[in-house]
């Protein structure tokens, strides 16, 4: 699985015991004739019914993976990698416009509004670059940042490992506001994102919560519950929101690990619907449907107004699917072998499949008018053109 468990200092010894036990139990398969569990589904042949092909590839130059998500703004793609490389690429051709090394390891990136590009270091430092790739400022967050920053409303916003959402002024990097929520003893280190829309930043939190915060002053507009942690052990009670909340019309949808998937009224935070579900990579939505792979990489389509299950696709089971993105009549997801799969939004059937560099795609592809942009764990950027 792509996610790992992180916890506070007081539980560090117990964490080591859990990890050790997992290794011992997992090792039994080496000496057993039993078939391994969770074998990824083999890819099957099918007649493609969607035109999808690679338009260009580019590279940041280093390893990416969890915490690294490209951003498309205007005619440019911005991306970063764990080795400290940050780059801007031409959207039409993939040509490198500029690339900068910030000379330190990065934990997350990238956020950009086309003028300022932001990344986060493994030491919790936020670094902002101008549109020439020059470092403009550095500011310190309260702890490590493991999800990409977002840039909007004159702010660079991050969420740190102590469950604190912090906003830094775009010009000088001064911290404008900070909002913290108490965190559970156990949390997932998983694919997660912040969402900026309509003057607010939305984020999911450990413990099954979604929160809407004013970009201007940090005032909390609303806080909703996607799922309530259940179970007797700390591990059973992990119910973190994974991926990014997504907005379609008046609906904001989110999904949790071993909890629920559901949608809220984006203005009030009132729940529209929710149903039991366990995801690890996020949800996508359009005007009619919400889409999400579960923790076994079985993909589901739900009616966005009621939560009714419309379809299920299990042909990609256990392929460690990324978060989905809606693109025209399709839903696109990456997998652990670097394939991007396109499913029909109406019925979930396989429409097309495109290979990248063979390394895992753990963050969701980005939908653009030309198709989708995906970043692999090797740092390869691929634009896949999508037609009819």
N, C-alpha and C positions, 0 to 999 in steps of 0.2 A: 504494500500500500504506500501511497505517497505521503501520508501523514505520519507524524510521530507525536509522542506524548511529551509535554513539557509541564513542569510543576514548580511550585515555590520551594525555597531552600529547606523548609521544615520537613518536606517529604522526599528529599533527595535520596536518602538511604532506601526508602521503600521503592522509589523509582528504579534504583539499581537492582533491587531484588526482582522486580517485575521484568526488567530487561533480561536479566540473567535467566529467569525461568523461561522466558520466551525463546531464548537461544537454546536452552536444553531441550525443550519440547520440540522446537523446530528441527533440532539435530536428529531426532528419532527417525525422521524420514530417510536419513542416509543409511540406516541399518534395517530398514523395513521393506518388505515386498509390497506393501500397500501403495496404491497409486497416489501420487501427490494431489492434494486438494487445490482447488482454485486454479486449475490449468487454464491458461488463456485460450479462448475459442480460436480455432484455426480460421484463417480467412478463406471465404468461399468465393467461387467464381459467380459472377452475375453480369447481366447485360446492362451497362451504364445507361441511365436515362436522363443524366444531367451532364452538360458539357463543363468539365472542370480540369484544368491543366496548369502546370507551373509556368508562371510568366517570368519570374526572376528569382534568384537567390542572392543573399549577401551574408556577411558575418560580422559580429562584433569583435571576434578574435579570441574569445575566452569561453569558459563554461557558464551556462545559465542555470535554468531549472527553477525550483521552488522559490518564489519571491520575485521572479523576473517576468515582466509583462511589457511588450512593446506598446507604444501609443502612436496613433495616426492623427496628425493635425494638419489640415490643409493638404498640401502636396508633399508632405514629408512623413517618414517613419522614424521614430526615436526609440532607441533600445539601449540596454546596458547588460553587463554580465558580472559574474562574481569576482572576476580578476581586476575589476576597476575600470573597464573600458566603457565609455559612453559615446554613442554615435548618432548621427543624423543621416538618413538615406533618402534619396529621391524616390517618391512613391511610384512614378511612372516606370523607372528603369532599374531601381535598386542601387544606383550609383551612390557611392559614399560622398556625402557633402562635407562632413567633418567627423573626426574621431578624436576623443580626448581620453587620456588616462588620468584618473584622479589619484593614482599612486597609493591606493589603499584598497583592501578587500571590501566588496560591497555585499550587503545582505538583501537588498531589495531595490528595484527600479523597473520601470522608469515612469515619472510623471512629467507632463509637459502641456503648456498652452500655446506652444509655437514660439514664444519669446523666452520663457524660462523653462529649463529642464532640470528636474530634481531626482536625486538618488539618495540612498541611505547606506551608511557603512556598518560594518559588523560591530562597531563601538557605539552605535546610536547617534552618529553625526549625520546631519542633513547637509547635503552639498547641492548648491544651485549653480547652474551654468547658464550663460547668456546664449543668444542664438548664433554666436560664432564658435561656441564650444569652450569659451574661456570661463574659468571658475569665478563666479560673482560673489558668493559668500558661503560661509560654513556656520552652522549653528548646532548646538548640542541638544538632543532630545533627552528625556529622562531615563531611557533604557533602550535596549536593542530594538530595532525596527525590522520586522520580517515580512511586511507587505508593502507593495509599491506606494510611494507618495502620490498624491494628486495635486494638481495645480488648477486653481479657479477662484474667481471672486477676489483677486488680489492677494491670495494666500497660497502657501504650500502647506498641505495638511498631511500629517502622518499619524499612524496608530502604533504605539510602542508596546513592548512586551508586558508592561505593567498595566495594560488595559486603559491607557490614557490616550485620548485623541488631542493632538496639539496642532495649532496653526501658527505659521511663521509668515511675517509680512514679506511680500514678494520682492520688495525693493532692497531691504537691508538685512533681512533674516531675523528681525526681532520677533520674539515670541509674543503673539497677540493674545491668545487664550489657550486654556487647557481644560479638558473635561475628562474626569476619571470615573470609572465604575468598578465596584468590587469584582474580583475575579474568583472563579472556583479553584479548588485545590489542584485539579487536573484540567489541562486544556490541550487541544490539538495544535501541533505546528503543521498547518495545512495551507492549501491554496486559499488565499483570501484577498479581497480588494476593498477599497473605498470607492464611493460613488458620489460625484458632485452633480447636483441638478437643482435649478430653480432657487439658487441662493442658499442651499443647504448641503451639508455633507451627510451621507447615510453610511452606516457601517453595521455589520453584524458583530456580535460579541460572543465570547465563551459564555455558556449557560443559556444559550438559546434566545438571546435578545437582539433586537434591531433598534437603533437609535438614530434620530434625525436632529442635527445640530446646525444652528445658524452659522454661516461662514463669517458673517460680520462681527459677531460678538461672542460666539460660543454658547448662546442660550439653547437649551434643549427644547425642541418643539414638541416631540413626543418620543415615547419609548414603548415598543411593542414586544410581545412574547411570541416567538415562533414555536418554541417547544419548552416544556418544563422538564428539567432533568428527572429521570426516574431510576429506580434500582437501589440496592443496598450498599454496593461498593462504590468507591470513587470512580473506578473505571466504567462501571455501568451507568454512572450519572453524567458522563461526558455527553453534552448535547450542544456542541458549538455550531454557530452559523458558519458555513463554509462557502467559498467563492465570494462573489459580490452580490448585494441586493441589486435587482434589476427593475426598471420602471417601464411600464407600457401603459400609456394613457393615465388613468387614475390609479392604476394598480402598481404596488411595489411588492415584488415577490422575493422570497428567500427560502433557503433550505438548510437543515441542520444534519449533523451526524447523529445517528441513532435517536432521532426525534421525530420531526415533522417537516413537511413542505407546506407553504401557505402564502397567501397574498394579503396585503393591507391597503386601505385607502391612503394614498401618499400624502394627503393633506392632514388627516386627523390621526392616522395610526390605528384606526379601528380595523379589526380583523374581518376580512371578506370571507375567507375559508381557510381551512387547514386540514391536513390528513397525515396519518402516520407514514413516515418515510425515513430513510437513512442515506444521506449523500455524503460525498467527500470532496466534490469539485465544483459545485455551484449549479445555478439554474439560469435558463434563458427564457425570454418571453416575447411574444408579439401580440397583436390585437386580439387574437383568438385563443392562443395556447400558451402554456408554460411547459418547458421541457427540462428534464433533469435525468442524469444517470444515477442509479443508486450505488451503494457501496460494493456491489458485485458487478458494476458496469453494465447493468441492464438499463436501457433507456426508456423513459416514460414520457408520454404526452398527456397533459391535463387541460381541460377547459379552463380558461383563465377566469371566467366569471363565476364558476361553481366548484372547481376542483375535481370534477368528474374525470375518471381515467378514460382517455380516448383511445390510446394505443400503447403497446409495449413491444420493444425490440430487444431480443436476447442474443442476436447473432454476434455481438461483440462482448459477450460476457467475460469478465475477468481480464479484459485487455487494458485495465488501468486508464480509463478514459479521462480526458481533461474536462473542464467545464465546457458547456455547449454555447453556441452562438447561433442566433436566427439569421438566415440569409436568404431572402426571397422565398421560394417554395421549399427551402431545405433548412436543416439543422446541421451544423458542422461541429465535429469533436475530434481532438487529437488522441493518439494512443501511445502505448509504451514502446512501440517500434517505429514511431515517427510518421505513422500514416494519419492523414486527415480523412475522416469518413463523413459523407453527406447522406443524411436520412430525410425522407419525405416528411414535411411538417404535418401533413394531413393524416398519414397512416404509419409513419415510421419505417417504411420500406427502404432498403439500400438503394441509393441513387448513383453514387460515385465514390471513388476512393483514389487518393493521390498520395504517393510516397514522398517523404522529404529525405533527411540524411540518415535515417535509421535510429536516431537517438530519441528518448522519450519527449513527448510534448505534454508538459504538466500544467501549463497555464492555457486558458481558453484562447482559441483563435479570435482575431478581431474582424468584424464585418465592415466592409467598405463598399462603395458602389461597384468597384471592379471585381470584388470577390472577397477573399479572406487573407489575412496576414497571420502567419504562425511563427513562433520562435521555439526552437528545440533546445534540449539541454546542452547541446554543443555550442549554442549561440548562433546557430544558423537561422536567418530570417528568410521566409519563403512567401512570396505573393502567389496565391492560387487564383487564377482568373476563373470566374463562374459565369456561364451563360445559361441558356435554356436547353 
